[in-house]
């Protein structure tokens, strides 16, 4: 008897759930989009994307959401469009029961601004992706300039690590710049100290510090940690005795050596 009551009870619950879900689905199918809500989850850190930019982007792509039935709105398609926009790292789009389409945006985090030898400017983010420069967004990051060639169209998503993996052993300056910027920004002291990376005609990296008027000849990124360790030792043990401006250049490019050139 108890078993029969148990079966009847769960049958009633199952029927109720089917009816309720069917009602909700039917109601949602006839629900009309009454508004678009854009949420930029990291807007205090970067300001690359705004409510206005997102809505204009959707309009250009032919998405007219307000007044449209919910069952005619493809969320995956909207996310795909937004994720293809260079400053966007990830988007999530969903519908609410009160008729809104909510768009949550996480922006890319640039760590380097590149100005190449044609004066074309763009960012590289912390994942290695290229972000096309635009007047809509700026970021206070390390600047790299000098002998830098850009051999790809900026209208497409490009990752500098992929460029290096496909280079068949050839040196990719952008990939090295990314790795160097990644190292610098990952260290509190060096992130505050290094403001510019210049690529000279020999392909060596020259670092321009914020404090002191020395030019730091870094070479390539081989032995990166050792070079910065040697430089830190000079900062801690050498400059307090000699002063910060005694040397014109500090050369770290030769393994195990720090060569300082005095000012004339």
C-alpha positions in Angstrom: 0.0 0.0 0.0 2.8 2.3 0.9 4.5 1.5 -2.3 1.4 2.4 -4.3 1.1 5.7 -2.5 4.8 6.5 -3.1 4.3 5.8 -6.9 1.1 8.0 -7.0 2.9 10.8 -5.1 5.9 10.9 -7.5 3.6 10.6 -10.5 1.7 13.7 -9.4 4.9 15.5 -8.9 6.2 14.5 -12.3 2.9 15.7 -14.0 3.1 19.0 -12.1 6.7 19.6 -13.2 5.8 18.8 -16.8 2.9 21.2 -16.8 4.9 23.9 -15.1 7.9 23.6 -17.4 5.6 23.5 -20.4 3.9 26.7 -19.1 7.2 28.5 -18.6 8.5 27.5 -22.0 5.3 28.6 -23.7 5.3 31.9 -21.8 9.0 32.5 -22.7 8.3 31.7 -26.3 5.9 34.6 -26.4 8.0 36.9 -24.3 9.3 39.9 -26.2 12.7 41.6 -25.5 12.0 44.9 -23.8 15.6 46.0 -23.2 19.4 45.2 -23.4 21.5 45.4 -20.2 25.2 45.5 -20.7 27.5 44.6 -17.7 31.2 45.2 -18.0 32.5 43.1 -15.1 36.0 44.7 -14.9 35.2 48.3 -15.9 37.3 49.8 -13.1 40.5 48.3 -14.4 40.0 48.9 -18.2 37.7 51.0 -20.2 37.9 49.4 -23.7 34.3 48.4 -23.9 31.2 50.4 -23.0 27.4 49.9 -23.1 27.3 52.2 -26.1 30.1 50.4 -28.0 28.4 47.0 -27.4 25.0 48.2 -28.6 26.4 49.9 -31.7 28.4 46.7 -32.6 25.3 44.6 -32.4 23.4 47.1 -34.6 26.2 47.1 -37.2 25.9 43.3 -37.3 22.1 43.5 -37.8 21.0 42.4 -34.3 17.8 44.3 -33.5 16.8 42.7 -30.2 14.3 45.1 -28.6 10.8 44.1 -29.7 11.8 40.7 -30.9 10.4 37.4 -29.5 12.8 35.6 -27.2 12.5 32.4 -29.2 13.9 34.2 -32.2 17.0 35.5 -30.4 20.1 33.3 -30.8 22.3 33.8 -27.7 25.2 31.8 -29.1 25.3 33.9 -32.3 25.4 37.1 -30.2 28.3 35.8 -28.0 30.2 34.8 -31.2 30.0 38.3 -32.5 31.1 39.9 -29.2 33.9 37.4 -28.7 35.3 38.4 -32.1 35.6 42.0 -31.0 39.4 42.4 -30.1 39.0 44.1 -26.7 36.6 41.3 -25.5 38.1 38.3 -23.8 34.8 36.6 -23.1 31.1 37.4 -23.2 28.0 35.7 -21.7 24.5 36.5 -23.0 21.3 35.3 -21.3 17.6 36.2 -21.1 15.7 37.2 -18.0 12.1 36.5 -17.1 11.3 40.3 -17.1 12.1 40.6 -20.8 15.8 41.8 -20.7 18.7 40.4 -22.7 21.7 40.6 -20.4 25.2 40.9 -21.8 28.2 40.3 -19.5 31.6 41.3 -20.9 35.1 40.5 -19.6 37.7 42.7 -21.3 41.2 41.7 -22.3 44.0 42.9 -20.1 46.8 44.6 -22.2 50.4 44.4 -20.9 52.2 46.0 -23.9 51.6 48.7 -26.4 53.4 48.2 -29.7 54.3 51.0 -32.1 55.9 49.3 -35.2 58.3 50.8 -37.8 55.3 52.0 -39.8 53.9 53.9 -36.8 51.0 51.4 -36.6 49.9 51.0 -32.9 48.3 48.0 -31.2 48.3 46.2 -27.8 49.3 42.7 -26.8 47.2 41.3 -23.9 48.3 39.0 -21.1 47.3 35.9 -23.1 49.4 37.0 -26.1 46.5 38.2 -28.3 46.8 41.3 -30.5 44.3 44.1 -29.7 43.9 46.7 -32.5 44.5 50.2 -31.2 41.5 52.5 -31.1 40.6 55.9 -29.9 37.9 54.2 -27.8 40.3 52.7 -25.4 43.8 53.4 -24.0 45.8 51.7 -21.3 48.9 52.8 -19.3 51.3 49.9 -20.1 54.9 49.4 -21.3 55.5 50.8 -24.8 57.6 48.8 -27.3 58.8 50.6 -30.5 61.7 50.7 -32.9 62.6 48.0 -35.5 59.3 46.0 -35.2 57.6 44.6 -38.3 53.9 43.7 -38.4 53.3 41.0 -41.0 49.7 40.2 -40.4 46.3 42.1 -40.8 45.1 43.7 -37.6 41.5 43.0 -38.4 41.9 39.4 -37.3 42.6 37.7 -34.0 46.2 36.9 -33.8 48.2 35.3 -31.0 51.9 36.0 -30.9 52.6 32.6 -29.3 51.0 30.9 -32.3 53.2 33.0 -34.6 56.3 31.7 -32.8 55.1 28.1 -32.9 54.6 28.3 -36.6 57.9 30.1 -37.3 60.0 26.9 -37.7 62.8 28.2 -35.5 62.9 31.8 -36.8 63.0 34.5 -34.2 59.6 36.3 -33.7 60.3 39.7 -32.1 56.6 40.2 -31.1 56.6 36.9 -29.2 59.8 37.8 -27.4 58.4 41.2 -26.6 55.3 39.6 -25.1 57.4 37.3 -22.9 59.6 40.1 -21.8 56.5 42.3 -20.9 54.9 39.3 -19.2 58.0 39.0 -17.0 58.2 42.7 -16.2 54.6 43.1 -15.4 54.7 40.0 -13.2 57.3 41.7 -10.9 56.1 44.6 -8.8 59.5 46.4 -8.9 60.3 46.0 -12.6 56.7 46.9 -13.5 57.1 50.2 -11.8 60.7 50.8 -13.1 60.6 49.8 -16.8 58.5 52.1 -19.1 59.7 51.4 -22.6 61.3 48.7 -24.7 63.2 49.8 -27.8 64.2 47.3 -30.5 67.4 48.5 -32.2 68.6 47.7 -35.7 70.5 44.7 -34.5 67.3 43.3 -32.9 68.5 43.9 -29.4 66.0 45.1 -26.7 66.9 48.3 -25.0 65.0 49.1 -21.8 64.2 52.6 -20.7 63.7 53.0 -17.0 61.5 55.5 -15.2 64.2 56.3 -12.6 67.7 57.1 -13.7 68.9 58.1 -17.2 70.7 54.9 -18.1 69.9 52.9 -21.2 69.8 49.2 -20.4 70.9 47.0 -23.3 69.1 43.8 -22.7 69.8 41.8 -25.9 67.3 39.1 -26.6 65.2 37.3 -23.9 67.7 34.5 -23.3 68.7 34.2 -19.6 66.0 36.7 -18.8 65.8 36.0 -15.1 69.6 36.1 -14.7 69.8 39.4 -16.5 67.2 41.0 -14.2 68.9 39.5 -11.2 72.2 41.0 -12.2 70.6 44.3 -12.8 68.9 44.2 -9.4 72.3 43.5 -7.8 73.7 46.6 -9.5 70.7 48.7 -8.3 71.1 47.5 -4.7 74.9 47.4 -4.4 76.4 49.6 -7.1 74.1 52.7 -7.6 74.0 53.6 -3.9 77.7 54.1 -4.0 78.2 55.6 -7.5 74.9 57.4 -8.0 72.1 56.6 -10.5 73.5 58.7 -13.4 77.2 57.9 -13.5 76.7 55.3 -16.3 75.3 56.1 -19.7 74.6 52.4 -20.6 74.2 49.2 -18.8 74.9 46.2 -21.0 73.3 42.8 -19.9 73.4 41.0 -23.3 76.5 39.0 -22.7 76.0 35.9 -20.5 77.2 36.4 -16.9 78.4 39.9 -17.5 77.2 43.5 -16.6 79.2 46.1 -18.6 78.6 49.7 -17.6 79.8 52.6 -19.8 80.5 55.9 -18.0 79.2 59.2 -19.2 81.8 61.4 -20.9 
